[in-house]
C-alpha cells in the first residue's frame, strides 16, 4: 500500500487507484490489532475497527452490484425488510463470534471484486436510482458507473477517517506509522514504523 495513490494515464485507472488506496486504509488501521481491540469502541462513537471493516465490505458490495448490473437494476432482495435492516445494522458491529482475520479476508475479497467491476464496466452506463430509499434523490432517474465509483471513494474515505480516530484512541497509532510497519518502509527522522507498546510488568 503506497503512501498515496499513484498517478495514472487515464480517468479509469485514476478512479481505480483512488478506490484501492481508500480500501487499503482499513487494512492499515487494523494492522497489529487483536480481536478484542478490533471489537472495542474506545471513542465516543459506537463504531469499532472491526465494525468499520464489515461496513466497508458491505457498502462496496451494494454499490458495486448496482454498477455491475447497469443499465439494469440488481435483482430485488426477496427477504422481509426487517431482515434486511437487521443485516444492515449488523454491518457496524464486530460480533463475539467474528475474528479480525475473517473480516479482513472478506474485505479483501470484496475489494478485489469492486476493482474488477470498475475496471471492466462502461463508466457512462446508467445506474438506476432506486425509488424505495428515502435519502436517494427523487428528481434523478439514474447515476452513472463513474458517479458510483466517485461515491464509493467518498464513502470509504469518510469511514477511513473514522477508523483513524478509533485506532488512535486504542493505542495512539497513526496511519502513516501503521503503513510504514505494514510495508516495512525505511525509517526516517519523521516517520517511524508502528511497534506494539511494551508489556507492563508489576
C-alpha positions in Angstrom: 0.0 0.0 0.0 1.7 3.2 -1.2 1.6 6.4 0.9 -0.7 8.0 -1.7 -2.4 6.9 -4.9 0.0 6.6 -7.8 -0.6 8.9 -10.9 -2.4 7.3 -13.9 -2.6 8.0 -17.6 -6.4 7.9 -17.8 -9.6 8.5 -15.9 -10.5 4.9 -15.3 -7.1 4.0 -13.8 -7.2 7.2 -11.6 -10.6 6.1 -10.2 -9.3 2.6 -9.5 -6.1 3.9 -7.9 -8.0 6.2 -5.5 -10.5 3.4 -4.7 -7.7 1.0 -3.9 -6.0 3.5 -1.7 -9.1 4.0 0.4 -9.7 0.3 0.5 -6.2 -0.3 1.9 -6.8 2.3 4.6 -8.9 -0.1 6.6 -6.3 -2.8 6.4 -3.7 -0.4 7.7 -6.0 0.8 10.5 -6.3 -2.8 11.7 -2.6 -3.6 11.5 -1.4 -5.3 14.7 -4.7 -5.3 16.5 -6.1 -8.2 18.5 -9.7 -9.4 18.1 -10.5 -7.7 21.4 -9.0 -4.4 20.3 -10.7 -4.6 16.9 -14.1 -5.1 18.6 -13.6 -2.3 21.1 -15.3 1.1 21.0 -12.8 3.4 22.7 -14.1 6.7 21.4 -17.5 8.5 22.0 -18.6 6.7 18.8 -20.3 3.2 18.9 -18.1 2.2 16.0 -15.2 -0.2 16.1 -12.4 -1.0 13.7 -14.0 -4.4 13.1 -17.4 -2.9 12.5 -16.0 -0.4 10.1 -14.2 -3.2 8.2 -17.5 -5.0 7.9 -19.3 -1.9 6.7 -16.6 -1.1 4.2 -17.1 -4.5 2.6 -20.9 -4.3 2.8 -21.2 -0.8 1.3 -18.9 -1.7 -1.5 -21.0 -4.8 -2.3 -24.2 -2.8 -2.5 -22.8 -0.1 -4.8 -20.6 -2.5 -6.9 -23.7 -4.7 -7.6 -25.5 -1.6 -8.9 -22.6 -0.8 -11.2 -22.2 -4.4 -12.3 -25.9 -4.7 -13.4 -26.0 -1.3 -15.1 -28.0 -0.3 -17.1 -30.4 -2.7 -15.3 -31.1 -2.8 -11.5 -29.8 -5.7 -9.4 -32.3 -8.4 -8.6 -34.6 -7.4 -5.7 -33.8 -8.8 -2.3 -36.7 -11.2 -1.6 -36.2 -11.1 2.2 -38.5 -9.2 4.6 -37.5 -5.6 5.1 -36.9 -6.3 8.8 -34.4 -9.0 8.0 -32.6 -6.7 5.5 -32.4 -3.8 8.1 -31.1 -6.2 10.7 -28.3 -7.3 8.4 -27.5 -3.6 7.6 -27.3 -2.8 11.3 -25.1 -5.8 11.9 -22.6 -4.4 9.4 -21.5 -1.8 12.0 -20.7 -4.3 14.8 -18.0 -6.9 15.2 -19.8 -9.7 16.9 -18.1 -12.0 19.5 -18.2 -14.9 17.0 -16.3 -12.9 14.4 -12.5 -12.6 14.1 -10.5 -9.7 12.7 -8.7 -12.1 10.3 -12.1 -13.3 9.0 -13.4 -9.8 8.5 -10.2 -8.7 6.7 -10.4 -11.7 4.4 -14.0 -10.8 3.5 -13.0 -7.2 2.9 -10.0 -8.1 0.7 -12.3 -10.4 -1.4 -14.8 -7.6 -1.9 -12.0 -5.1 -2.6 -10.9 -7.2 -5.5 -14.4 -7.7 -6.8 -15.0 -3.9 -6.6 -11.8 -3.1 -8.6 -12.7 -5.8 -11.2 -16.1 -4.3 -11.9 -14.9 -0.8 -12.2 -12.0 -1.9 -14.5 -14.5 -3.6 -16.9 -17.8 -1.6 -16.8 -18.6 1.2 -19.1 -18.2 4.3 -16.9 -21.0 6.1 -18.7 -23.5 3.2 -18.2 -26.7 4.5 -16.4 -27.2 3.1 -12.9 -31.0 3.3 -12.0 -31.8 5.3 -8.8 -34.0 3.1 -6.5 -37.3 4.6 -5.6 -37.7 2.9 -2.3 -34.9 4.6 -0.4 -35.9 8.0 1.1 -32.4 9.5 1.1 -31.9 8.9 -2.7 -32.9 11.8 -5.0 -36.5 11.7 -6.3 -35.7 14.0 -9.2 -32.8 11.9 -10.7 -33.5 8.8 -12.8 -30.0 7.4 -12.9 -26.4 7.9 -11.9 -23.5 6.7 -14.0 -21.0 4.0 -13.1 -18.4 6.8 -13.0 -20.6 8.5 -10.3 -20.8 5.3 -8.3 -17.0 5.0 -8.3 -16.7 8.5 -7.0 -19.4 7.9 -4.4 -17.5 4.8 -3.1 -14.3 6.8 -2.9 -16.3 9.4 -0.8 -17.9 6.7 1.4 -14.7 4.8 2.0 -12.6 7.9 2.7 -15.2 9.2 5.3 -15.1 5.9 7.1 -11.3 5.6 6.8 -11.2 8.8 8.8 -13.4 7.3 11.4 -11.0 4.3 11.5 -8.0 6.6 12.0 -9.6 8.2 15.1 -10.7 5.0 16.6 -7.3 3.3 16.1 -5.5 6.3 17.6 -7.9 6.0 20.6 -7.0 2.4 21.1 -3.2 2.7 21.2 -2.3 6.2 19.8 -1.1 4.6 16.5 -1.5 6.8 13.4 -2.0 5.9 9.8 1.5 6.6 8.3 3.3 4.7 11.1 0.9 1.8 10.6 1.5 1.9 6.8 5.3 2.1 7.4 5.1 -1.0 9.6 2.9 -3.0 7.3 5.0 -2.2 4.2 8.4 -2.1 6.1 9.2 1.5 4.9 12.7 2.7 5.7 12.5 4.7 8.9 13.4 8.4 8.9 13.5 11.2 11.5 9.8 11.9 10.8 8.3 8.5 10.0 8.9 5.6 12.3 7.3 2.1 12.0 4.5 1.4 14.5 5.5 -1.1 17.2 3.4 -2.7 19.9 3.7 -1.0 23.2 5.9 -2.9 25.6 4.0 -5.1 28.1 3.8 -3.6 31.5 5.0 -5.8 34.3 4.4 -5.3 38.0 
